[in-house]
Amino acid sequence: MIPVAFPSGYFYLTVLVSFLAGVALVGWLAVLAFSGGARAAFGRRRVLCGLLMLALGVAAAFDVWLYVGVKQIERKYAAQEAALQLTLDAPRTLGGIAMPAGTRLRLERAGHPESYVTAAFPAPVGVRGVPAASLSRNVQVQRNDAYAVTGTHAEEVVLRGAGTHEIDGWRCDLAEGITLETDADEAPAGLRRCKLGPGNDAIAGLPAGAALIATHGTLYGDGFRADDVWRIDVDTGHVLTLRGLALDGLSIYLDAARRLVRIDDGALVCPLALGEMRYPAGTRVRTAGRVGDDPAAWLFSPWDEAGAERAGHDTVPEGMSVLQGADGAVRGLYRNEEVGVVRFMTLIVDGAAPAPTRAPCPAGAAAR
């Protein structure tokens, strides 16, 4: 938390006293201006009234000084803000993007058009084949050892506009923003993330609105890098059937050829019978990955105190995970912490746990 220093009570009292003194002074001057009797009375006590008027003026001067100071600050910031606004009067290429005349830029550094943070085009501009109506950039300021600004560098570009457009083999919703990486000269490069629109067939039934993220290979703590290139996060409430399991709220990892590498963070939407195991709906599911010797095996983790039943054995409780092959053979039991299954805290408001958001089991679906 960042500490914030608020003005003391004496400051507010001073402002109030100064305001009341100003009101009294203005009122007194108004009476003197329109009343001959008041002027005569003032003349009879000129020294006393003059000192009193001077005291009121000194007291009122604080608010005047404060007002003038605030206005000076406002003018300063308005001038700084105006210096960061630029409208191109001729076509120009900035950050690898050909911009037409009339493009409105907001700059990170005044006088440096190449440091623009946002750009709004008078008409859609093609960026990597996507007609962008506007864009924003994540611009990092570069400084030397003396903390003086030496330049800027854009690390990503976010395109915005209307419709669904294809880029790097994916159909992305431009209204939700399409984020691109940048190369060394800040030109837009590969797709970094977007919200998927309709028409993506890499995974059957993939819903519009799923989040696509470029992973460049998941890096593990021991230095191992997986061969995934893309991750798709499906929001809770959407059912997706993969390898025969109806799952909700999962993350899907694909390689460069859009082949399935692994599944993570899914939840069963229907009860499941697999081999000697019986899992209730809500059981967390992922592929084994580096657990065991079969990356495609399933790892089931009972959840919400609903254990899994195993024929001829004790119930597998929450906190344990079952490694199970697609053939149903149980290949091992693990504590969740051994296989990287983590349960995060749930925020409870007013003593009531949040309602579950998991999708219901589709009508007619039967446990395997």
GIFENCOR-V546772 format. One line per field, one symbol per residue. phi: phi as a letter, one per 40 degrees, with the letter a starting at -180 (. if undefined). psi: psi as a letter, one per 20 degrees, with the letter a starting at -180 (. if undefined). burial: I if it has 24 or more other ideal C-beta (glycine too) atoms within 12 Angstrom, else O. A space follows every 50 residues. Layout:
BEGIN
phi->???
psi->???
burial->???
END
This chain:
BEGIN
phi->.ccbccdccccccccccccccccccccccccccbbcccccccccbccccc ccccccccccccccccccccccccccccccccccbabccadabbfgbcbc dgccbbccbcgbdcccbbabccadbcbfgbcccaabbcbcccbcccgccb ibaccabbcbibgbbcafgbcbccccgbcbcbcccgcdbccbaaccccgc bcbcgcccgccbbcbfgcbcccgcbcccbbbbbccdhbcbcbfgbcbbgc bbbbcccgcccabagcbccbdbbbgcbbbcdgdcbaccgccgbbdcccbb bdbfgccbcbdgbccccdhbbbcacccgccbibbcdccbgcbbccbcbbf gbccccbccccddgcbcc
psi->ppppoqqrhhghggggghghgggggggghgghhiohhhhghghhlggghg gghgghggghhghggggggghggghghhggghiippppjqqqopkjpopr qippqpqhppjnhijqhqppqhqpppokjpnphrqqqnppppqahjjqpi arpphqpoqqbqrpqppkjqoqohhipopqrqahjjqpcrpgqrppaqjp jhppjpqqiqpppphkopprhjipprjqhqppopqpipppopkipoqqkr pppqahjkqpgrqqkrppiqqpoocjqoprqipqprqhdjpajohirqop oqqljorppppjrqporqiqqppprhiippiqpqqghhjkoppqqppppk jpqqqqjqqqpqpipqq.
burial->OOOOOOOOOOOOOOIOOIOOIIOOIOOIOOOOOOOOOOOOOOOOOOOOOO OOIOOIOOIIOIIOOOOOOOOOOOOOOOOOOOOIOIOIOOOOOIIIIOIO OOIIIIIIIOOIIIIIIIIIIOOIIOIIOIIIIIIIIIIOOOOOOOOOOO OIIIIIIIIIIOOIIIIIIIIIIIOIIIIIIIOOOIOIIIIIIIIIIOOI OIIOOIIIIIIIIIIOOIOOOOOOOIOIIIIIIIIIOIIIIIIOIIIIII IIIIOOOOOIIIIIIIIIIIIIIIIOIIIIIIIIIIIIIIIIOOIIIIII IIIOOIIIIIOOOOOIOIIIIIIIIOOOOIIIIIOIOOIOIOOOOOOOOO OOOOOOOIIOIOOOOOOO
END
